[in-house]
Amino acid sequence: MDFRIEEKPAFYLAGVSRRVPMQFEGVNQEIVKLAQSITDEQKQEMHALQNMEPYEIVNASYDADANFMKEEGELTHLIGVLTTESNISNRLDKVPVPAGTWAVFPNEGPFPSTLQQTMARIYSEWLPVSDYEVIQAPSFSFTKMDPHRKDYARSEIWIPVRKKQ
């Protein structure tokens, strides 16, 4: 699998979040509803706060009931940005993320299936043979839809990891 390792200083995820059902395939309608609930004021604040790579609106997931290993229960899903700014209004949720190491997996293809298949392959193929293990911190991804191809996107999945002990 194509991947790179990146170090990040401590940051905040700033955005709008809610508990949603864990869903491995297809479009999660609760995440769609979450995206539709974001106000113009929230969007403006997120863009003003955004000051770290990947400089994209991200979808972050954390606090999964089954630790992302089973398609059951719920997780917290946040749509937002990465920022080092701590002055975030109460219009947005603010999630502190410690400094750490991230395994980054670029992928491209039909959306959302390619993104979901890449996530499955990270856990089933890459992690078992890598020198890394997942740590308790939010994972996140961003997706750039291709304006010339229907339901086709380029994405990156960022997984928080550390060297195996």
Buried (B, 14 or more C-beta within 10 A) or exposed (E): EEBEEEEBEEBBBBBBBBEBBBBEEEEBEBBEEBEEEBEEEBBEBBEEBBEBEBEBBBBBBBBBEEEBEEEEEBBBBBBBBBBEBEEBEEEBBBBEBEEBBBBBBEBBBEBBEBBBBBBEBBEEEBBEEBEBEBEEBBBBBBBEEEEEEEEBBBBBBBBBBEEEE
